[in-house]
Structure formats: C-alpha cells, structure tokens
Amino acid sequence: MDESGVFEIVKTQVLSVLPDLEEQSLTYDAQLADLGANSMDRVEVATFSQQELGIMVPSEKLAGVNNIGDLVRLLHATLKQSS
C-alpha cells in the first residue's frame, strides 16, 4: 500500500472519531488537536489506523507525531518494514 492509501485510512478513522469534521479539513498539515481532538481521540485514531493496517507502532514513536502527515508517514514506514 502506498502513502496515499494510508492517508485514506487515517482520514476514515479521524472522521469516525470526530464525525462533525468536514473531510476537506483533513490535510497532511492538520493537527488533530486543532481539529478538536482530545488526547483520547488522538489515541483512538492511531490505534484504529494501526489495527486496520495490521501493524503495531511503539508508543514512543507515536509521541513524536505532530500532525496527520507525521502519522501517515510513520504508519506507512512501519507498514513497509513489516512486509
């Protein structure tokens, strides 16, 4: 799966956790906190995205994620390493 596929999965998970968001507000530069996500929402997005991709990212790596693009790149890199 390429990075754009991972982005689509993350977008789907964000919209499931924050259903009032408009899809066009979900860009690589968007920060989940700025979109109204609390810390639990952010954990859910990361966890559900990992589950859908069938991967596990160490929590210390997730701590460095600042925006949606960072999450997508981290998940994509982990996915590539696992295959």
C-alpha positions as CSV (number, residue, x, y, z in Angstrom):
1,M,0.0,0.0,0.0
2,D,1.3,3.4,-0.8
3,E,1.3,6.5,1.4
4,S,-1.9,7.9,-0.1
5,G,-3.7,4.6,0.8
6,V,-2.5,5.1,4.4
7,F,-3.7,8.7,4.3
8,E,-7.2,7.5,3.3
9,I,-7.3,5.0,6.2
10,V,-6.2,7.7,8.7
11,K,-8.9,10.1,7.3
12,T,-11.6,7.5,7.7
13,Q,-10.5,6.9,11.3
14,V,-10.4,10.6,12.1
15,L,-13.9,11.0,10.6
16,S,-15.2,8.1,12.6
17,V,-13.8,9.5,15.9
18,L,-14.7,13.1,15.0
19,P,-17.8,12.8,12.9
20,D,-18.6,16.5,12.8
21,L,-15.4,17.3,10.9
22,E,-15.6,18.1,7.2
23,E,-13.4,15.9,5.1
24,Q,-11.7,18.8,3.4
25,S,-10.2,20.0,6.7
26,L,-8.1,16.8,6.8
27,T,-4.8,17.6,5.3
28,Y,-1.3,16.4,5.9
29,D,-0.5,19.6,7.9
30,A,-3.7,19.5,10.0
31,Q,-3.1,18.8,13.7
32,L,-5.7,16.7,15.4
33,A,-5.8,18.9,18.5
34,D,-6.5,21.9,16.3
35,L,-9.4,20.0,14.8
36,G,-10.9,19.4,18.2
37,A,-9.5,16.0,19.1
38,N,-8.6,15.4,22.7
39,S,-5.9,13.1,23.8
40,M,-8.2,10.0,23.8
41,D,-9.4,10.9,20.3
42,R,-5.9,11.0,19.0
43,V,-5.1,7.7,20.6
44,E,-8.2,6.1,19.0
45,V,-7.2,7.4,15.6
46,A,-3.7,6.0,15.9
47,T,-4.9,2.7,17.4
48,F,-7.7,2.1,14.9
49,S,-5.5,3.0,11.9
50,Q,-2.9,0.5,13.1
51,Q,-5.5,-2.2,13.5
52,E,-6.8,-1.6,10.0
53,L,-3.3,-1.8,8.6
54,G,-2.4,-4.8,10.7
55,I,0.7,-3.2,12.3
56,M,1.9,-2.1,15.7
57,V,3.8,1.1,16.3
58,P,5.7,1.6,19.6
59,S,4.1,4.3,21.7
60,E,7.4,6.2,22.0
61,K,7.4,6.7,18.2
62,L,3.8,7.9,18.2
63,A,4.7,10.5,20.8
64,G,6.7,12.4,18.1
65,V,3.7,12.7,15.8
66,N,2.7,16.4,15.4
67,N,0.1,16.3,12.5
68,I,-1.8,13.9,10.2
69,G,1.1,13.8,7.8
70,D,3.5,12.7,10.5
71,L,1.1,9.9,11.5
72,V,0.7,8.8,7.9
73,R,4.4,8.7,7.2
74,L,5.1,6.8,10.4
75,L,2.3,4.2,9.7
76,H,3.5,3.9,6.1
77,A,7.1,3.4,7.1
78,T,6.1,0.8,9.7
79,L,3.9,-1.0,7.1
80,K,6.8,-1.1,4.6
81,Q,9.1,-2.6,7.3
82,S,6.6,-5.3,8.3
83,S,6.2,-6.6,4.7
